[in-house]
Amino acid sequence: METISNAINQAATYISQQTPRLAPVLASTAVAMLSSLFTAWVIADYSSWKSFGTGGTPPTWAGYWRMTKIRINHALSGPDLRDASQLNADEGPRYLPEGFEKKPRQTPRPRIMGRTMPQRQVPYKKSDMEDGVKARIDRLCATLVTKYDHLVYLAPAKTEGGAADGIYAKDDVKTLNPSVKHPKNKILQGEVGHAHPADTSLHVWLSEGDAKRVVEGGWGERFPLLFVDRGWVMVYAPTTHAEADVIETIMRAGIGWVCGQKVD
């Protein structure tokens, strides 16, 4: 037993004597491992960012870095985008139907992707959605444009860098909302909204009052960039056809707001 104890003590003494000499090697190895892991994470995150659409930002490393800085700033000091108290219910005319507030979304709010831009939710599994719901939302913009072709047209969404089709108001609509032409809304350029193929969520331009009703009802959340009109909101992907009916109602309210007239 004493022999074993002596051997352990000798080994411990040897290791303690070698540690100062090995410390630089161990530190360099640790740094190299951490650098490799970080590089692998960045490459994977960059690929994921591009696959979900880049929110109108060029799909380049420069664009990724720009969005990453926004992501970091929002993580450190960003507001709660599900807080509807920042929106004024009396701002702008109402285009959502009366009683909309009495029918909040029953499905819990989805998890949101970690990056701020593009603003996306974690996609639902196929088993979480009723058959045909995704296909219905994928063609929603085209369906509404066909129905209201005297007011709107379909074009690649500039806010998505052309990665999705968006609904746009026609310039010759006599009741066109003056906000469409206001310099502060140049980034939206008369867009009503669009759907995101990757996760089936949407972005829609509503009056601020209607945007508040959507957020309060659990149907969506505010947009993270403060220089974009407060009525521009993210709408969550529906899981049922009943929820898809509500999404269609919200998009019609967007057409009403941008075009300056109610649509049925």
N, C-alpha and C positions, 0 to 999 in steps of 0.2 A: 504494500500500500504506500509505504514511504517512497519507494522507487517511482511509482506513478506520480505522486505529488511533486517530486523533484523534477520529473520530466515536464510536467505541466508548467511549473514555475520557470524552467529554462526556456520553454517555448514562448511563454508570455514575455519574458525578458528580451528574447531575440526579436519578437514582433515589434515591441516598443522601441527597440533600437533601430529597426528598419523603417518605421513609419515616417520619420522626417525625410528620409531619402526617397520614399515611394510617393509622398504626398503630391509633388508636382505631376507625376505620371498619372495618379488617380484623378487629380483635378482636370488634367487635359482630357482624359478618357471620358469623364463625366460631361465636360463641355461639348465634346464631339458627339456624344450620344444625344444630349439635349438638342443640339443644333440639327442633328439628323431627324429627330422626332418632330421638331418645330417645322422644318422644311417640308416633311411629309404631310403634316397637318395643313400647312398653307396651300400646298398643291391640291390636296383633296378639297379644301374649302373653296379654292378658286374654281375648280371643276364643278362643284355643286352650285356655286354662284351663277356660273354661266348656264347650267342646265335648267335653272328655275327662271331664267330671264333676268336681264340686268337692269331692269327699270329704266330703260332709255339711255343708260350709260354705255359707252363703247365697251365691248367684251374683251378688253385688253388688261394687261397687268396694271397699267396706269389707271384705268377705270376701276379696277378692283381695289387698288390702294386708296383711291378717292372715297369709295363706298366704305372701306374699312375704317377710315378716319371718322366718317359720319357714325358708323356703328359704335366705335369706341366712345365718342362724345355722347351719344344717346345712352349708352350703358352707364356712363358716369353721372349724367345729369338729366336724362330724358324724362319726359312726363309720362304718366300712365295714359296710354292711348285708349283705354277702355273707360276713362272718366269722362262722362258726357257733360259734367258741370261746366266745362270750358266752352261749351256751345250754347248759343242763345236760341231758345225755342221760338221767339218772336221775330227772329231775323229772317227776312225773305218770305215770299208767299209759300203756302202749303200746297204740295202736289201729291203727297201721300194721302190715301183715303181716310176719312174720319173713322175712328175706331182702331186705327193701326196700332196704337199704343196698348190696346187691350189684348193683343195677341203676340206676346213675346216669344222668342225662339225657345223651344223646349229642349233641343239638343244643347249640351254644354258648349261653351266657347271652345274652339279648337286650340291646340298648341300652335304658337307662332314660331316661325324659323328664327334662329338666333341673330341673323344679320338684319340690320335696319332696312337696307335697300338691296334688292327689291323687297318690298313688303309682301310676304307670303306666309301662308299657314303650312303646317306639316300636313301633307296629303293624307286624306282618309284612305283606309284600306278598301279594296273593292267590296269586301263583305260588309262594310259600314254604310254603304250607299245602296238605295233601291235601284233595281235594274233600270237603265235608261236615263237616270238623273244626270250623270256626267255628260252624256251625249246631248241631252237637252240644253244644258248650260253652254256647252261648246258651240252650239248653233244659235244661241239666244240672240246675239247681236244681229246675225243675218236674218233671223225670223222677224225681229222688231223693225229692221230697216225695210223689209218687204212690206210690212203692214203700214208703216208711216213714211213711205218713200217721198211724200210731198214735203216732209220736214227734215229728214236726215238721210245720210248715205254712209256706206261702209268703206273704210280705208284702213291701211296699216296704222296702228296706234303709235303716234309719235312719242307718247309718254312711255312706250315699251320698246322704243327703238325699232318699231316695225315687226316685233316678234309675235304680235297678236293683232287681230282685227278689232278696230274700234268703231263706235258709232259717232258720227260728226253731224253737227247742225249745218244745214245748207245756208249759204250766205244771203240768199234772197228771201229768207223767211221774214216776213214783215214784222212779226212780233218778237224777233230774236232778242234774247236777254242782253241788255247793254253790257253786262259783266263780261260777256264773251269777248268783246272788243277792247276791254280795258287793258292797258299795258301790264298791269300787275298779274293778269291771267294769261300772259303770252305763252307760258309753258303748256297750258291746256289746249290752246288754239281751237276752242269750240268743241272739244271732245265731250261726249256724254258719258262714255264709259267703255270698258272692255272686260273680257274674261281671260283668266290665265290658264292655258292648257295644262300646265304642270300640276296644279293643285285645285283647279276648278273654283278658286276664289275670284273676286272681281274688284274693280275700282269703278266708282260711279260719282259723278258730279251732281250734287243735290243743293237745294237751298240750305242755309245753315240750320234752320229750324227742322227740316226733314232729316238732315244729318244727325242732329241730336236725337231724334226719335229712333233712328236706326241703331245708334250706339246704345241708347238706353234699353232698347228691346233685345239686346244681345245678338243682333244680326250682323254687326260689324264693329269697326273701331276707327279712330281718327288716323289721319295720315301723319307720319312723323316729321315731315319737313314744314317748318312754319311759314315759309314764303309761298307755299301753295294754298289756294283758297280753302277756307275752313270747311266748305261743303264737300270737298273731295275726300271720300271715305273708302276704306276697304270693306268689302262685304264678304262674309264667310261663305264657303262652299256649302250648298245644301246637301242633306243626306236623304231626304225624301221628296217625293213629287209635291207634297203639300208645301214644303219649304221652298221648293223651286218656284211654286206659284207666287210666293212672297217675294222672291228674288226678282221675278219678272215685274211685279208691281213696283219694286224699288227702281228698277231700270226705267220703267215708264215714267216714274216721277222725275227721273233724271232728264228724260227727253222733254218733259213739261217745263222743267226749270231752265234748261238751256235754250229751248225754243220759245219760251214765254207764253205757253198755252197748255191747258190741260188736254191730256190724251186719254181715251178710254181703253 
